[in-house]
């Protein structure tokens, strides 16, 4: 009976060794984490650390229980000690113990023990065999368990260091994007591959190099919340004396695509000086693709009075982004468009604002982002190759449809495109103006060196030109 108690005590000692090594692993993991992030104040990350440690401990325990090569031997040894209560031993029983002993230690001197079995005092022989068997089991089991723990620990610490490296990248990206790290974390970024993280960092680096993207983001989605700010509203009478004179075009204000020979740019006329280029000129004329000067003139009209309600901006509203994915956007235009889109998406999500993305080429593809969903869609879009033609009309019709839904009723629209397309149809202009009358705004970024034509000016409240050489230029 005393021998059985000793066996139980030795097993407990082995468990204590295991517990000590696991505690050592926990301390190492926490040391690596807090040593990398001093004064960290993010409970979610600290909770995630504890989850990782608990998961490692659980998986370690399951692995040891399911893969221990000495488990059956331990069971047989326990049964043998229980039978020690039977003071009468027999030769066959002792031979069976000896065979089990051989399974764990093949170097035992079988002849020595076999000769002892022939002695008369079988109880003493049994006791000595069990004692040696127990010592051999504990040596083998403890060595195997410690090696497994150390092996699993080494891998766990390497995984922890990779996780911390990932968190540092996220912290860098969050600083550039001016969002909280938790936004990326809520986006289940831990499930992303190293390739996906590198892709996000590449676009973040681009955003960091071109600060003008921030100006666009700051202009998007600002709302005057009359309901919440009613006590802070003041009314001002302002007089608008400027009025466009349609019949006069005295001042060049930009470039647009058309076949208006009267206002054609001289560089286009130069194509007629060469027979080969003359065909190109005719083709562009047929397709309304000739560059023409856009001219306007303004007069003062003192009779027109406009009353404006002035208040303060209270929060920001949802955003709808229409991004041109046609073939003409390939190259640096694509980088500018994708980087701007990424910045706005992440900023809106960090502010708990709804955001709707519409990709348009010949057809449109749309996706609604939320704070807890959509990172895979975002990654896939950043990997997207541009191709095909461009149909902005479908995108704007879809944007207007979405603006009539509850989540986007106060939304602003941003179109990112090179605007190499024909004039906008009148029914679409009317649809957009109806939304503008409700307080919604339409923003446009012409990616390239040229502004768009006159019809688009009726729709967009603000217009920028953004090219890699000159940066962002505010047109109106």
Beta strands, then each sheet from edge to edge (+ up, - down):
strand 1: 234-238
strand 2: 242-244
strand 3: 251-258
strand 4: 290-296
strand 5: 298-300
strand 6: 306-310
strand 7: 319-324
strand 8: 355-360
strand 9: 364-369
strand 10: 412-417
strand 11: 442-447
strand 12: 462-467
strand 13: 471-474
sheet 1: 1+ 6-
sheet 2: 2+ 5-
sheet 3: 3+ 4-
sheet 4: 9+ 8- 7- 10- 11- 12- 13+
end
